[in-house]
Amino acid sequence: MNINVVPKRTEDMPGVIESAVAALRARRRVPFDKPNDFAIVTPDQLISQFRAITGGITGAMVFVALISLVIGGVGGA
């Protein structure tokens, strides 16, 4: 299940996250000494995950291109 919460201003994001965590912990009856049994994902986290994935794909493509150039250079010589 996903619950999307959008603050009116970006400055309100930390307060909204705190309120959401408090509401979810109360609703799910998570004891105060236990970790959350849910995840809060912010747009910044999604962007960093996307950049990590695209960075890995870019690295793999560069590696394949280098191998192709080496093989093409050996075959052409």
PDB file of N, CA, C and O in Angstrom:
ATOM      1  N   MET A   1       0.838  -1.158   0.000  1.00  0.00           N
ATOM      2  CA  MET A   1       0.000   0.000   0.000  1.00  0.00           C
ATOM      3  C   MET A   1       0.890   1.229   0.000  1.00  0.00           C
ATOM      4  O   MET A   1       1.886   1.283   0.722  1.00  0.00           O
ATOM      5  N   ASN A   2       0.541   2.188  -0.787  1.00  0.00           N
ATOM      6  CA  ASN A   2       1.260   3.453  -0.833  1.00  0.00           C
ATOM      7  C   ASN A   2       0.347   4.578  -0.384  1.00  0.00           C
ATOM      8  O   ASN A   2      -0.831   4.630  -0.739  1.00  0.00           O
ATOM      9  N   ILE A   3       0.915   5.472   0.403  1.00  0.00           N
ATOM     10  CA  ILE A   3       0.212   6.682   0.809  1.00  0.00           C
ATOM     11  C   ILE A   3       1.081   7.846   0.363  1.00  0.00           C
ATOM     12  O   ILE A   3       2.236   7.950   0.775  1.00  0.00           O
ATOM     13  N   ASN A   4       0.550   8.705  -0.459  1.00  0.00           N
ATOM     14  CA  ASN A   4       1.297   9.855  -0.948  1.00  0.00           C
ATOM     15  C   ASN A   4       0.870  11.099  -0.191  1.00  0.00           C
ATOM     16  O   ASN A   4      -0.318  11.400  -0.080  1.00  0.00           O
ATOM     17  N   VAL A   5       1.855  11.818   0.329  1.00  0.00           N
ATOM     18  CA  VAL A   5       1.613  13.061   1.056  1.00  0.00           C
ATOM     19  C   VAL A   5       2.443  14.135   0.379  1.00  0.00           C
ATOM     20  O   VAL A   5       3.651  13.975   0.204  1.00  0.00           O
ATOM     21  N   VAL A   6       1.800  15.230  -0.002  1.00  0.00           N
ATOM     22  CA  VAL A   6       2.485  16.308  -0.694  1.00  0.00           C
ATOM     23  C   VAL A   6       2.331  17.592   0.118  1.00  0.00           C
ATOM     24  O   VAL A   6       1.219  18.095   0.279  1.00  0.00           O
ATOM     25  N   PRO A   7       3.446  18.126   0.633  1.00  0.00           N
ATOM     26  CA  PRO A   7       3.338  19.390   1.381  1.00  0.00           C
ATOM     27  C   PRO A   7       3.110  20.561   0.420  1.00  0.00           C
ATOM     28  O   PRO A   7       3.479  20.494  -0.752  1.00  0.00           O
ATOM     29  N   LYS A   8       2.505  21.621   0.926  1.00  0.00           N
ATOM     30  CA  LYS A   8       2.258  22.799   0.096  1.00  0.00           C
ATOM     31  C   LYS A   8       3.554  23.528  -0.236  1.00  0.00           C
ATOM     32  O   LYS A   8       3.701  24.095  -1.318  1.00  0.00           O
ATOM     33  N   ARG A   9       4.502  23.507   0.717  1.00  0.00           N
ATOM     34  CA  ARG A   9       5.799  24.155   0.501  1.00  0.00           C
ATOM     35  C   ARG A   9       6.902  23.141   0.780  1.00  0.00           C
ATOM     36  O   ARG A   9       6.744  22.274   1.640  1.00  0.00           O
ATOM     37  N   THR A  10       8.012  23.242   0.066  1.00  0.00           N
ATOM     38  CA  THR A  10       9.115  22.294   0.266  1.00  0.00           C
ATOM     39  C   THR A  10       9.743  22.468   1.652  1.00  0.00           C
ATOM     40  O   THR A  10      10.338  21.529   2.182  1.00  0.00           O
ATOM     41  N   GLU A  11       9.617  23.646   2.234  1.00  0.00           N
ATOM     42  CA  GLU A  11      10.184  23.882   3.566  1.00  0.00           C
ATOM     43  C   GLU A  11       9.452  23.059   4.628  1.00  0.00           C
ATOM     44  O   GLU A  11       9.996  22.807   5.703  1.00  0.00           O
ATOM     45  N   ASP A  12       8.231  22.645   4.329  1.00  0.00           N
ATOM     46  CA  ASP A  12       7.430  21.887   5.285  1.00  0.00           C
ATOM     47  C   ASP A  12       7.742  20.386   5.273  1.00  0.00           C
ATOM     48  O   ASP A  12       7.188  19.640   6.080  1.00  0.00           O
ATOM     49  N   MET A  13       8.613  19.938   4.379  1.00  0.00           N
ATOM     50  CA  MET A  13       8.863  18.508   4.207  1.00  0.00           C
ATOM     51  C   MET A  13       9.301  17.803   5.500  1.00  0.00           C
ATOM     52  O   MET A  13       8.729  16.762   5.821  1.00  0.00           O
ATOM     53  N   PRO A  14      10.285  18.312   6.259  1.00  0.00           N
ATOM     54  CA  PRO A  14      10.671  17.604   7.488  1.00  0.00           C
ATOM     55  C   PRO A  14       9.517  17.448   8.481  1.00  0.00           C
ATOM     56  O   PRO A  14       9.366  16.389   9.090  1.00  0.00           O
ATOM     57  N   GLY A  15       8.717  18.478   8.646  1.00  0.00           N
ATOM     58  CA  GLY A  15       7.578  18.397   9.560  1.00  0.00           C
ATOM     59  C   GLY A  15       6.521  17.412   9.084  1.00  0.00           C
ATOM     60  O   GLY A  15       5.922  16.692   9.883  1.00  0.00           O
ATOM     61  N   VAL A  16       6.301  17.388   7.781  1.00  0.00           N
ATOM     62  CA  VAL A  16       5.331  16.453   7.211  1.00  0.00           C
ATOM     63  C   VAL A  16       5.817  15.016   7.399  1.00  0.00           C
ATOM     64  O   VAL A  16       5.028  14.125   7.717  1.00  0.00           O
ATOM     65  N   ILE A  17       7.114  14.795   7.203  1.00  0.00           N
ATOM     66  CA  ILE A  17       7.671  13.447   7.390  1.00  0.00           C
ATOM     67  C   ILE A  17       7.517  13.011   8.846  1.00  0.00           C
ATOM     68  O   ILE A  17       7.129  11.875   9.118  1.00  0.00           O
ATOM     69  N   GLU A  18       7.823  13.917   9.785  1.00  0.00           N
ATOM     70  CA  GLU A  18       7.666  13.584  11.207  1.00  0.00           C
ATOM     71  C   GLU A  18       6.218  13.256  11.552  1.00  0.00           C
ATOM     72  O   GLU A  18       5.943  12.302  12.280  1.00  0.00           O
ATOM     73  N   SER A  19       5.296  14.055  11.022  1.00  0.00           N
ATOM     74  CA  SER A  19       3.875  13.809  11.284  1.00  0.00           C
ATOM     75  C   SER A  19       3.421  12.479  10.688  1.00  0.00           C
ATOM     76  O   SER A  19       2.656  11.742  11.311  1.00  0.00           O
ATOM     77  N   ALA A  20       3.892  12.178   9.487  1.00  0.00           N
ATOM     78  CA  ALA A  20       3.518  10.921   8.837  1.00  0.00           C
ATOM     79  C   ALA A  20       4.067   9.721   9.604  1.00  0.00           C
ATOM     80  O   ALA A  20       3.375   8.718   9.775  1.00  0.00           O
ATOM     81  N   VAL A  21       5.310   9.829  10.062  1.00  0.00           N
ATOM     82  CA  VAL A  21       5.912   8.733  10.838  1.00  0.00           C
ATOM     83  C   VAL A  21       5.138   8.533  12.138  1.00  0.00           C
ATOM     84  O   VAL A  21       4.839   7.400  12.515  1.00  0.00           O
ATOM     85  N   ALA A  22       4.819   9.613  12.813  1.00  0.00           N
ATOM     86  CA  ALA A  22       4.075   9.504  14.077  1.00  0.00           C
ATOM     87  C   ALA A  22       2.697   8.885  13.849  1.00  0.00           C
ATOM     88  O   ALA A  22       2.263   8.033  14.624  1.00  0.00           O
ATOM     89  N   ALA A  23       2.010   9.311  12.791  1.00  0.00           N
ATOM     90  CA  ALA A  23       0.679   8.778  12.508  1.00  0.00           C
ATOM     91  C   ALA A  23       0.741   7.296  12.136  1.00  0.00           C
ATOM     92  O   ALA A  23      -0.084   6.504  12.591  1.00  0.00           O
ATOM     93  N   LEU A  24       1.712   6.924  11.315  1.00  0.00           N
ATOM     94  CA  LEU A  24       1.828   5.522  10.909  1.00  0.00           C
ATOM     95  C   LEU A  24       2.233   4.627  12.078  1.00  0.00           C
ATOM     96  O   LEU A  24       1.730   3.511  12.209  1.00  0.00           O
ATOM     97  N   ARG A  25       3.139   5.112  12.927  1.00  0.00           N
ATOM     98  CA  ARG A  25       3.538   4.313  14.096  1.00  0.00           C
ATOM     99  C   ARG A  25       2.338   4.094  15.024  1.00  0.00           C
ATOM    100  O   ARG A  25       2.149   2.998  15.551  1.00  0.00           O
ATOM    101  N   ALA A  26       1.532   5.139  15.220  1.00  0.00           N
ATOM    102  CA  ALA A  26       0.354   5.003  16.081  1.00  0.00           C
ATOM    103  C   ALA A  26      -0.673   4.064  15.439  1.00  0.00           C
ATOM    104  O   ALA A  26      -1.236   3.198  16.109  1.00  0.00           O
ATOM    105  N   ARG A  27      -0.906   4.241  14.160  1.00  0.00           N
ATOM    106  CA  ARG A  27      -1.903   3.421  13.457  1.00  0.00           C
ATOM    107  C   ARG A  27      -1.503   1.950  13.418  1.00  0.00           C
ATOM    108  O   ARG A  27      -2.348   1.065  13.550  1.00  0.00           O
ATOM    109  N   ARG A  28      -0.201   1.695  13.237  1.00  0.00           N
ATOM    110  CA  ARG A  28       0.281   0.317  13.140  1.00  0.00           C
ATOM    111  C   ARG A  28       0.683  -0.257  14.499  1.00  0.00           C
ATOM    112  O   ARG A  28       1.121  -1.403  14.596  1.00  0.00           O
ATOM    113  N   ARG A  29       0.528   0.552  15.541  1.00  0.00           N
ATOM    114  CA  ARG A  29       0.831   0.150  16.923  1.00  0.00           C
ATOM    115  C   ARG A  29       2.268  -0.355  17.080  1.00  0.00           C
ATOM    116  O   ARG A  29       2.504  -1.426  17.640  1.00  0.00           O
ATOM    117  N   VAL A  30       3.207   0.420  16.584  1.00  0.00           N
ATOM    118  CA  VAL A  30       4.627   0.099  16.712  1.00  0.00           C
ATOM    119  C   VAL A  30       5.110   0.626  18.057  1.00  0.00           C
ATOM    120  O   VAL A  30       4.991   1.824  18.316  1.00  0.00           O
ATOM    121  N   PRO A  31       5.653  -0.236  18.924  1.00  0.00           N
ATOM    122  CA  PRO A  31       6.149   0.236  20.221  1.00  0.00           C
ATOM    123  C   PRO A  31       7.285   1.250  20.048  1.00  0.00           C
ATOM    124  O   PRO A  31       8.006   1.222  19.051  1.00  0.00           O
ATOM    125  N   PHE A  32       7.433   2.136  21.024  1.00  0.00           N
ATOM    126  CA  PHE A  32       8.421   3.204  20.920  1.00  0.00           C
ATOM    127  C   PHE A  32       9.850   2.678  20.848  1.00  0.00           C
ATOM    128  O   PHE A  32      10.718   3.351  20.293  1.00  0.00           O
ATOM    129  N   ASP A  33      10.114   1.499  21.391  1.00  0.00           N
ATOM    130  CA  ASP A  33      11.468   0.966  21.392  1.00  0.00           C
ATOM    131  C   ASP A  33      11.755   0.049  20.204  1.00  0.00           C
ATOM    132  O   ASP A  33      12.811  -0.582  20.155  1.00  0.00           O
ATOM    133  N   LYS A  34      10.835  -0.030  19.253  1.00  0.00           N
ATOM    134  CA  LYS A  34      10.997  -0.874  18.071  1.00  0.00           C
ATOM    135  C   LYS A  34      11.184   0.008  16.831  1.00  0.00           C
ATOM    136  O   LYS A  34      10.696   1.138  16.790  1.00  0.00           O
ATOM    137  N   PRO A  35      11.888  -0.512  15.828  1.00  0.00           N
ATOM    138  CA  PRO A  35      12.049   0.273  14.589  1.00  0.00           C
ATOM    139  C   PRO A  35      10.744   0.308  13.786  1.00  0.00           C
ATOM    140  O   PRO A  35       9.833  -0.488  14.013  1.00  0.00           O
ATOM    141  N   ASN A  36      10.683   1.231  12.866  1.00  0.00           N
ATOM    142  CA  ASN A  36       9.503   1.344  12.003  1.00  0.00           C
ATOM    143  C   ASN A  36       9.331   0.072  11.180  1.00  0.00           C
ATOM    144  O   ASN A  36      10.314  -0.516  10.732  1.00  0.00           O
ATOM    145  N   ASP A  37       8.096  -0.349  10.982  1.00  0.00           N
ATOM    146  CA  ASP A  37       7.831  -1.488  10.113  1.00  0.00           C
ATOM    147  C   ASP A  37       7.226  -1.009   8.792  1.00  0.00           C
ATOM    148  O   ASP A  37       6.425  -1.704   8.166  1.00  0.00           O
ATOM    149  N   PHE A  38       7.627   0.187   8.390  1.00  0.00           N
ATOM    150  CA  PHE A  38       7.197   0.790   7.142  1.00  0.00           C
ATOM    151  C   PHE A  38       8.328   1.673   6.639  1.00  0.00           C
ATOM    152  O   PHE A  38       9.283   1.936   7.370  1.00  0.00           O
ATOM    153  N   ALA A  39       8.229   2.127   5.409  1.00  0.00           N
ATOM    154  CA  ALA A  39       9.280   2.964   4.828  1.00  0.00           C
ATOM    155  C   ALA A  39       8.700   4.298   4.383  1.00  0.00           C
ATOM    156  O   ALA A  39       7.574   4.377   3.892  1.00  0.00           O
ATOM    157  N   ILE A  40       9.487   5.328   4.566  1.00  0.00           N
ATOM    158  CA  ILE A  40       9.143   6.664   4.078  1.00  0.00           C
ATOM    159  C   ILE A  40      10.133   6.965   2.955  1.00  0.00           C
ATOM    160  O   ILE A  40      11.345   6.949   3.171  1.00  0.00           O
ATOM    161  N   VAL A  41       9.619   7.237   1.767  1.00  0.00           N
ATOM    162  CA  VAL A  41      10.472   7.526   0.615  1.00  0.00           C
ATOM    163  C   VAL A  41      10.205   8.955   0.165  1.00  0.00           C
ATOM    164  O   VAL A  41       9.065   9.336  -0.099  1.00  0.00           O
ATOM    165  N   THR A  42      11.273   9.735   0.082  1.00  0.00           N
ATOM    166  CA  THR A  42      11.157  11.124  -0.346  1.00  0.00           C
ATOM    167  C   THR A  42      11.606  11.254  -1.807  1.00  0.00           C
ATOM    168  O   THR A  42      12.304  10.378  -2.317  1.00  0.00           O
ATOM    169  N   PRO A  43      11.219  12.319  -2.468  1.00  0.00           N
ATOM    170  CA  PRO A  43      11.666  12.514  -3.853  1.00  0.00           C
ATOM    171  C   PRO A  43      13.193  12.523  -3.995  1.00  0.00           C
ATOM    172  O   PRO A  43      13.725  12.040  -4.994  1.00  0.00           O
ATOM    173  N   ASP A  44      13.896  13.070  -2.999  1.00  0.00           N
ATOM    174  CA  ASP A  44      15.361  13.081  -3.052  1.00  0.00           C
ATOM    175  C   ASP A  44      15.921  11.662  -3.089  1.00  0.00           C
ATOM    176  O   ASP A  44      16.885  11.398  -3.807  1.00  0.00           O
ATOM    177  N   GLN A  45      15.331  10.752  -2.328  1.00  0.00           N
ATOM    178  CA  GLN A  45      15.776   9.366  -2.334  1.00  0.00           C
ATOM    179  C   GLN A  45      15.505   8.712  -3.677  1.00  0.00           C
ATOM    180  O   GLN A  45      16.336   7.950  -4.171  1.00  0.00           O
ATOM    181  N   LEU A  46      14.356   8.997  -4.275  1.00  0.00           N
ATOM    182  CA  LEU A  46      14.040   8.438  -5.582  1.00  0.00           C
ATOM    183  C   LEU A  46      15.016   8.936  -6.648  1.00  0.00           C
ATOM    184  O   LEU A  46      15.447   8.173  -7.512  1.00  0.00           O
ATOM    185  N   ILE A  47      15.355  10.209  -6.576  1.00  0.00           N
ATOM    186  CA  ILE A  47      16.302  10.779  -7.541  1.00  0.00           C
ATOM    187  C   ILE A  47      17.672  10.147  -7.379  1.00  0.00           C
ATOM    188  O   ILE A  47      18.313   9.825  -8.380  1.00  0.00           O
ATOM    189  N   SER A  48      18.146   9.958  -6.150  1.00  0.00           N
ATOM    190  CA  SER A  48      19.458   9.350  -5.944  1.00  0.00           C
ATOM    191  C   SER A  48      19.469   7.894  -6.397  1.00  0.00           C
ATOM    192  O   SER A  48      20.476   7.432  -6.934  1.00  0.00           O
ATOM    193  N   GLN A  49      18.376   7.159  -6.196  1.00  0.00           N
ATOM    194  CA  GLN A  49      18.295   5.785  -6.691  1.00  0.00           C
ATOM    195  C   GLN A  49      18.336   5.763  -8.215  1.00  0.00           C
ATOM    196  O   GLN A  49      19.019   4.928  -8.807  1.00  0.00           O
ATOM    197  N   PHE A  50      17.608   6.677  -8.850  1.00  0.00           N
ATOM    198  CA  PHE A  50      17.608   6.761 -10.307  1.00  0.00           C
ATOM    199  C   PHE A  50      19.003   7.072 -10.824  1.00  0.00           C
ATOM    200  O   PHE A  50      19.443   6.474 -11.806  1.00  0.00           O
ATOM    201  N   ARG A  51      19.701   7.992 -10.185  1.00  0.00           N
ATOM    202  CA  ARG A  51      21.064   8.338 -10.615  1.00  0.00           C
ATOM    203  C   ARG A  51      22.015   7.168 -10.437  1.00  0.00           C
ATOM    204  O   ARG A  51      22.886   6.953 -11.279  1.00  0.00           O
ATOM    205  N   ALA A  52      21.868   6.409  -9.361  1.00  0.00           N
ATOM    206  CA  ALA A  52      22.721   5.241  -9.148  1.00  0.00           C
ATOM    207  C   ALA A  52      22.484   4.195 -10.231  1.00  0.00           C
ATOM    208  O   ALA A  52      23.433   3.601 -10.743  1.00  0.00           O
ATOM    209  N   ILE A  53      21.230   3.973 -10.575  1.00  0.00           N
ATOM    210  CA  ILE A  53      20.908   2.987 -11.608  1.00  0.00           C
ATOM    211  C   ILE A  53      21.444   3.436 -12.961  1.00  0.00           C
ATOM    212  O   ILE A  53      22.083   2.655 -13.666  1.00  0.00           O
ATOM    213  N   THR A  54      21.188   4.694 -13.330  1.00  0.00           N
ATOM    214  CA  THR A  54      21.664   5.173 -14.629  1.00  0.00           C
ATOM    215  C   THR A  54      23.185   5.248 -14.671  1.00  0.00           C
ATOM    216  O   THR A  54      23.785   5.050 -15.727  1.00  0.00           O
ATOM    217  N   GLY A  55      23.812   5.531 -13.536  1.00  0.00           N
ATOM    218  CA  GLY A  55      25.278   5.527 -13.487  1.00  0.00           C
ATOM    219  C   GLY A  55      25.839   4.133 -13.733  1.00  0.00           C
ATOM    220  O   GLY A  55      26.843   3.981 -14.429  1.00  0.00           O
ATOM    221  N   GLY A  56      25.199   3.119 -13.167  1.00  0.00           N
ATOM    222  CA  GLY A  56      25.635   1.736 -13.393  1.00  0.00           C
ATOM    223  C   GLY A  56      25.448   1.318 -14.837  1.00  0.00           C
ATOM    224  O   GLY A  56      26.310   0.648 -15.406  1.00  0.00           O
ATOM    225  N   ILE A  57      24.336   1.704 -15.434  1.00  0.00           N
ATOM    226  CA  ILE A  57      24.082   1.379 -16.845  1.00  0.00           C
ATOM    227  C   ILE A  57      25.093   2.095 -17.739  1.00  0.00           C
ATOM    228  O   ILE A  57      25.596   1.508 -18.697  1.00  0.00           O
ATOM    229  N   THR A  58      25.394   3.354 -17.434  1.00  0.00           N
ATOM    230  CA  THR A  58      26.380   4.104 -18.209  1.00  0.00           C
ATOM    231  C   THR A  58      27.748   3.441 -18.115  1.00  0.00           C
ATOM    232  O   THR A  58      28.445   3.309 -19.121  1.00  0.00           O
ATOM    233  N   GLY A  59      28.132   3.025 -16.924  1.00  0.00           N
ATOM    234  CA  GLY A  59      29.417   2.339 -16.750  1.00  0.00           C
ATOM    235  C   GLY A  59      29.483   1.046 -17.544  1.00  0.00           C
ATOM    236  O   GLY A  59      30.511   0.741 -18.149  1.00  0.00           O
ATOM    237  N   ALA A  60      28.403   0.288 -17.548  1.00  0.00           N
ATOM    238  CA  ALA A  60      28.371  -0.961 -18.313  1.00  0.00           C
ATOM    239  C   ALA A  60      28.473  -0.671 -19.810  1.00  0.00           C
ATOM    240  O   ALA A  60      29.168  -1.390 -20.528  1.00  0.00           O
ATOM    241  N   MET A  61      27.801   0.360 -20.283  1.00  0.00           N
ATOM    242  CA  MET A  61      27.872   0.697 -21.713  1.00  0.00           C
ATOM    243  C   MET A  61      29.274   1.143 -22.103  1.00  0.00           C
ATOM    244  O   MET A  61      29.755   0.783 -23.177  1.00  0.00           O
ATOM    245  N   VAL A  62      29.937   1.920 -21.250  1.00  0.00           N
ATOM    246  CA  VAL A  62      31.304   2.345 -21.522  1.00  0.00           C
ATOM    247  C   VAL A  62      32.222   1.121 -21.576  1.00  0.00           C
ATOM    248  O   VAL A  62      33.090   1.035 -22.444  1.00  0.00           O
ATOM    249  N   PHE A  63      32.036   0.185 -20.661  1.00  0.00           N
ATOM    250  CA  PHE A  63      32.850  -1.033 -20.639  1.00  0.00           C
ATOM    251  C   PHE A  63      32.662  -1.823 -21.933  1.00  0.00           C
ATOM    252  O   PHE A  63      33.640  -2.263 -22.537  1.00  0.00           O
ATOM    253  N   VAL A  64      31.420  -2.004 -22.358  1.00  0.00           N
ATOM    254  CA  VAL A  64      31.146  -2.737 -23.601  1.00  0.00           C
ATOM    255  C   VAL A  64      31.758  -2.003 -24.794  1.00  0.00           C
ATOM    256  O   VAL A  64      32.303  -2.643 -25.694  1.00  0.00           O
ATOM    257  N   ALA A  65      31.678  -0.682 -24.816  1.00  0.00           N
ATOM    258  CA  ALA A  65      32.259   0.091 -25.916  1.00  0.00           C
ATOM    259  C   ALA A  65      33.774  -0.059 -25.946  1.00  0.00           C
ATOM    260  O   ALA A  65      34.364  -0.183 -27.019  1.00  0.00           O
ATOM    261  N   LEU A  66      34.407  -0.050 -24.775  1.00  0.00           N
ATOM    262  CA  LEU A  66      35.863  -0.224 -24.731  1.00  0.00           C
ATOM    263  C   LEU A  66      36.269  -1.611 -25.230  1.00  0.00           C
ATOM    264  O   LEU A  66      37.232  -1.743 -25.986  1.00  0.00           O
ATOM    265  N   ILE A  67      35.550  -2.624 -24.816  1.00  0.00           N
ATOM    266  CA  ILE A  67      35.840  -3.985 -25.286  1.00  0.00           C
ATOM    267  C   ILE A  67      35.672  -4.048 -26.804  1.00  0.00           C
ATOM    268  O   ILE A  67      36.494  -4.649 -27.497  1.00  0.00           O
ATOM    269  N   SER A  68      34.618  -3.434 -27.317  1.00  0.00           N
ATOM    270  CA  SER A  68      34.378  -3.429 -28.767  1.00  0.00           C
ATOM    271  C   SER A  68      35.520  -2.721 -29.503  1.00  0.00           C
ATOM    272  O   SER A  68      35.961  -3.187 -30.553  1.00  0.00           O
ATOM    273  N   LEU A  69      35.994  -1.611 -28.962  1.00  0.00           N
ATOM    274  CA  LEU A  69      37.096  -0.886 -29.588  1.00  0.00           C
ATOM    275  C   LEU A  69      38.381  -1.697 -29.562  1.00  0.00           C
ATOM    276  O   LEU A  69      39.129  -1.700 -30.540  1.00  0.00           O
ATOM    277  N   VAL A  70      38.644  -2.380 -28.466  1.00  0.00           N
ATOM    278  CA  VAL A  70      39.851  -3.209 -28.374  1.00  0.00           C
ATOM    279  C   VAL A  70      39.781  -4.356 -29.372  1.00  0.00           C
ATOM    280  O   VAL A  70      40.752  -4.630 -30.076  1.00  0.00           O
ATOM    281  N   ILE A  71      38.643  -5.022 -29.434  1.00  0.00           N
ATOM    282  CA  ILE A  71      38.494  -6.135 -30.368  1.00  0.00           C
ATOM    283  C   ILE A  71      38.555  -5.632 -31.808  1.00  0.00           C
ATOM    284  O   ILE A  71      39.167  -6.273 -32.662  1.00  0.00           O
ATOM    285  N   GLY A  72      37.926  -4.492 -32.084  1.00  0.00           N
ATOM    286  CA  GLY A  72      37.972  -3.910 -33.431  1.00  0.00           C
ATOM    287  C   GLY A  72      39.386  -3.473 -33.806  1.00  0.00           C
ATOM    288  O   GLY A  72      39.777  -3.596 -34.967  1.00  0.00           O
ATOM    289  N   GLY A  73      40.155  -2.970 -32.849  1.00  0.00           N
ATOM    290  CA  GLY A  73      41.528  -2.554 -33.098  1.00  0.00           C
ATOM    291  C   GLY A  73      42.431  -3.738 -33.387  1.00  0.00           C
ATOM    292  O   GLY A  73      43.313  -3.644 -34.241  1.00  0.00           O
ATOM    293  N   VAL A  74      42.232  -4.845 -32.697  1.00  0.00           N
ATOM    294  CA  VAL A  74      43.025  -6.059 -32.924  1.00  0.00           C
ATOM    295  C   VAL A  74      42.664  -6.667 -34.268  1.00  0.00           C
ATOM    296  O   VAL A  74      43.538  -7.124 -35.005  1.00  0.00           O
ATOM    297  N   GLY A  75      41.364  -6.671 -34.590  1.00  0.00           N
ATOM    298  CA  GLY A  75      40.926  -7.259 -35.867  1.00  0.00           C
ATOM    299  C   GLY A  75      41.341  -6.428 -37.071  1.00  0.00           C
ATOM    300  O   GLY A  75      41.563  -6.967 -38.155  1.00  0.00           O
ATOM    301  N   GLY A  76      41.444  -5.130 -36.886  1.00  0.00           N
ATOM    302  CA  GLY A  76      41.797  -4.262 -37.994  1.00  0.00           C
ATOM    303  C   GLY A  76      43.307  -4.173 -38.231  1.00  0.00           C
ATOM    304  O   GLY A  76      43.739  -3.725 -39.293  1.00  0.00           O
ATOM    305  N   ALA A  77      44.099  -4.590 -37.265  1.00  0.00           N
ATOM    306  CA  ALA A  77      45.550  -4.456 -37.383  1.00  0.00           C
ATOM    307  C   ALA A  77      46.152  -5.524 -38.156  1.00  0.00           C
ATOM    308  O   ALA A  77      47.369  -5.543 -38.340  1.00  0.00           O
TER     309      ALA A  77
END
